[in-house]
Amino acid sequence: MKIGTVTIGQTPRVDVLGEVREILGARIDIVEKGALDGFGSEELRQLAAAPGEEILVTRLRNGTEVRVAQKHIHALVVRCIADLDRLGVAAIIMLCTAEFPGLESSRPLLWADRILTGTARALVRSGRLGVLIPAAEQAAMTRRKWAAAGYELVIEAVSPYNANPADLESCAARLAEARVDLIALDCIGFGKAVQQIVRRITGRPVLCPRTLVARIALEVIGS
């Protein structure tokens, strides 16, 4: 059986899929598609956000962090989904926690974004939510995204790709001081290592989107 994954960066996403494969198991093959696959440095520069535009943070094949305008990525993601549809995968996982309105697929499409927000609301209906994001410039976009959930938000920003470990620990310490009830790692780049550090420092439950969406995928495909 095959599952497709779509990253807004470049494949292979070795930083993410190791933890996803641990959950899916060896019997399931993963077919990767990346919105930025094949893009060179000049093409990537053309995707940069202008002042005031919403940005997304992702990873290139060589591990470099890159920031792109969300408006440029939507059509590229649509193309990736269409490619996976044609390949006949059992389901498609969106390896990004940003919102992408209007995406459609003939296969079950698993949104890391919706699974993360839905799980948070199932666990804590109101109260103070800590949200860890990859860039401070995404704070306004993050507040809009979580506004409907009714939480009091405490947002901290640290890169999942090139941050100093001390910066992550400082973010976690501020979340602890804010006495949040629950913490959401709002980027697919944050993995179990980050989850464990934040949980240790805050003593609070921490939701990791890449492992959440992998577990839901197992439910969907019936493996």
matplotlib code that plots the C-alpha trace (Angstrom):
import matplotlib.pyplot as plt

x = [0.0, 1.2, 0.6, 1.5, 3.0, 3.1, 5.7, 5.8, 9.6, 11.8, 11.9, 13.2, 12.0, 14.4, 13.8, 10.1, 9.5, 11.6, 9.2, 6.2, 7.5, 7.9, 4.2, 3.1, 5.2, 7.3, 4.3, 3.4, 5.4, 5.6, 5.6, 6.9, 6.1, 7.6, 6.2, 9.7, 11.2, 13.4, 13.6, 17.0, 18.2, 16.8, 13.4, 13.3, 14.1, 11.0, 8.9, 10.0, 7.4, 7.0, 6.5, 3.2, 2.6, 2.1, 5.1, 5.7, 8.9, 10.2, 13.3, 15.2, 16.8, 20.1, 18.6, 18.6, 15.6, 13.7, 10.9, 8.4, 5.1, 2.1, 0.3, 3.0, 2.8, -0.9, -0.7, 2.4, 0.7, -2.3, 0.1, 1.6, -1.8, -2.8, 0.4, -0.3, -3.9, -2.7, -0.4, -3.3, -2.1, -4.4, -4.3, -2.4, -0.8, -0.2, 3.1, 2.4, 0.2, -0.7, -4.2, -4.7, -8.4, -9.9, -7.6, -9.3, -8.3, -9.9, -8.1, -8.5, -6.6, -5.2, -4.6, -1.9, -3.4, -6.9, -5.8, -3.7, -6.4, -9.1, -7.0, -6.3, -10.0, -10.9, -8.4, -8.9, -12.1, -10.9, -8.0, -4.5, -2.9, 0.8, 1.7, 5.2, 5.8, 8.9, 9.0, 7.9, 6.5, 3.8, 2.3, -0.6, -1.5, -1.3, -3.7, -6.2, -5.9, -6.6, -9.1, -12.2, -11.0, -11.6, -8.2, -6.1, -2.9, 0.7, 2.8, 6.6, 8.8, 11.9, 13.1, 12.8, 15.7, 18.6, 17.8, 20.2, 18.9, 19.1, 16.6, 14.1, 14.6, 14.0, 10.8, 9.7, 10.5, 8.4, 5.5, 5.9, 5.9, 2.7, 1.0, -0.4, -2.8, -1.7, 1.0, 0.7, 3.8, 2.5, 4.9, 5.6, 9.3, 9.0, 9.4, 9.6, 12.9, 11.3, 8.2, 10.2, 12.2, 9.1, 7.2, 10.1, 10.4, 6.7, 5.3, 2.3, 0.9, 2.6, 1.0, 3.3, 1.6, 3.8, 3.1, -0.6, -1.3, 0.6, -1.6, -4.7, -3.5, -3.4, -7.0, -8.0, -6.3, -7.2, -3.7]
y = [0.0, 3.5, 6.8, 10.1, 13.1, 16.7, 19.1, 22.8, 22.5, 19.9, 16.2, 14.0, 15.2, 13.0, 15.3, 14.4, 11.0, 9.0, 9.6, 9.2, 5.8, 4.7, 5.0, 3.8, 0.7, -1.1, -2.4, 1.1, 2.8, 6.6, 8.6, 12.1, 15.2, 18.6, 22.0, 23.3, 20.1, 21.1, 24.8, 26.5, 29.6, 32.1, 30.5, 30.4, 34.1, 34.8, 33.1, 35.4, 37.4, 41.1, 43.3, 42.5, 39.2, 36.0, 33.7, 30.0, 28.5, 25.2, 23.1, 22.5, 19.2, 20.3, 21.2, 24.9, 26.9, 28.9, 31.4, 31.8, 33.8, 31.6, 32.9, 31.4, 28.0, 27.1, 26.2, 24.2, 22.2, 21.6, 20.1, 17.8, 16.5, 15.9, 13.9, 11.7, 11.2, 9.9, 7.5, 6.0, 6.4, 5.3, 8.7, 12.0, 13.7, 17.4, 18.0, 21.6, 23.1, 26.2, 26.7, 25.9, 26.7, 24.9, 21.9, 18.8, 15.3, 12.0, 10.4, 11.0, 14.2, 14.5, 18.1, 18.4, 21.8, 20.6, 17.6, 19.7, 22.3, 19.7, 17.7, 20.8, 21.6, 18.1, 18.2, 21.8, 23.6, 26.9, 28.4, 29.4, 27.8, 28.0, 27.9, 27.4, 28.8, 28.9, 32.7, 35.7, 37.2, 34.5, 35.7, 37.6, 34.7, 32.3, 34.4, 34.5, 30.7, 29.9, 32.7, 30.6, 28.1, 30.6, 30.3, 32.9, 32.5, 32.7, 32.6, 31.9, 31.7, 29.6, 27.9, 24.1, 24.0, 26.2, 27.4, 27.3, 24.8, 27.5, 29.5, 26.7, 26.2, 30.0, 29.8, 26.8, 28.6, 31.6, 29.2, 27.7, 31.1, 31.9, 28.9, 27.6, 24.6, 23.0, 23.6, 23.1, 22.8, 24.7, 23.6, 20.2, 20.8, 20.4, 16.8, 14.5, 15.9, 19.4, 17.9, 16.3, 19.4, 21.6, 19.0, 18.6, 22.4, 23.3, 20.1, 20.5, 18.3, 19.1, 18.2, 17.3, 17.5, 15.1, 12.2, 13.2, 13.1, 9.8, 8.1, 9.4, 8.1, 4.6, 4.9, 6.1, 3.4, 0.6, -0.8]
z = [0.0, -0.8, 0.9, -0.7, 1.1, 0.0, 1.4, 0.6, 0.4, -1.4, -1.1, 0.4, 3.8, 5.7, 8.8, 8.9, 7.3, 9.7, 12.5, 10.1, 9.0, 12.6, 13.0, 9.5, 9.6, 6.9, 4.9, 3.7, 1.0, 1.1, -2.2, -1.7, -3.7, -3.0, -4.1, -4.6, -6.2, -9.1, -8.2, -8.3, -6.4, -9.0, -9.0, -5.2, -5.1, -7.2, -4.5, -1.8, 0.1, -0.4, 2.7, 4.4, 2.6, 4.6, 4.6, 5.0, 6.3, 4.9, 4.1, 1.0, 0.0, 1.4, 4.8, 4.2, 5.6, 3.1, 3.4, 0.6, 0.1, 0.8, -2.3, -4.6, -3.1, -3.5, -7.2, -6.7, -4.0, -6.3, -8.8, -6.3, -5.2, -8.8, -9.4, -6.4, -7.5, -10.8, -9.0, -7.1, -3.5, -0.7, 1.0, 0.9, 3.9, 3.8, 5.5, 6.4, 9.1, 7.0, 5.7, 2.0, 1.1, -1.8, -2.1, -3.5, -4.1, -5.3, -2.4, 1.4, 2.0, 5.6, 6.6, 9.4, 10.1, 10.7, 12.6, 14.9, 15.6, 16.0, 18.5, 20.5, 20.7, 21.7, 24.6, 25.9, 25.0, 26.4, 28.3, 27.4, 24.4, 23.7, 20.0, 18.7, 15.2, 13.0, 12.4, 14.3, 11.1, 11.2, 14.5, 12.9, 10.6, 13.5, 15.6, 12.7, 12.3, 16.0, 16.6, 16.0, 18.7, 21.5, 23.2, 24.8, 22.7, 23.8, 20.7, 20.6, 17.5, 16.9, 13.7, 13.5, 11.1, 12.3, 15.8, 18.7, 21.2, 23.8, 21.8, 21.9, 25.7, 26.2, 24.2, 26.3, 29.5, 28.5, 27.8, 31.2, 32.8, 30.9, 32.5, 29.3, 29.4, 26.2, 23.6, 19.8, 17.6, 14.6, 12.0, 10.5, 11.0, 14.7, 15.7, 18.7, 19.9, 20.2, 21.7, 24.4, 25.3, 25.4, 27.5, 29.9, 30.5, 30.6, 32.2, 29.8, 27.0, 23.6, 20.3, 17.4, 14.0, 12.1, 14.5, 14.9, 11.1, 10.7, 13.4, 11.7, 8.4, 9.9, 10.9, 7.4, 5.4, 7.8, 8.3]

ax = plt.figure().add_subplot(projection="3d")
ax.plot(x, y, z, "-o")
ax.set_aspect("equal")
plt.show()
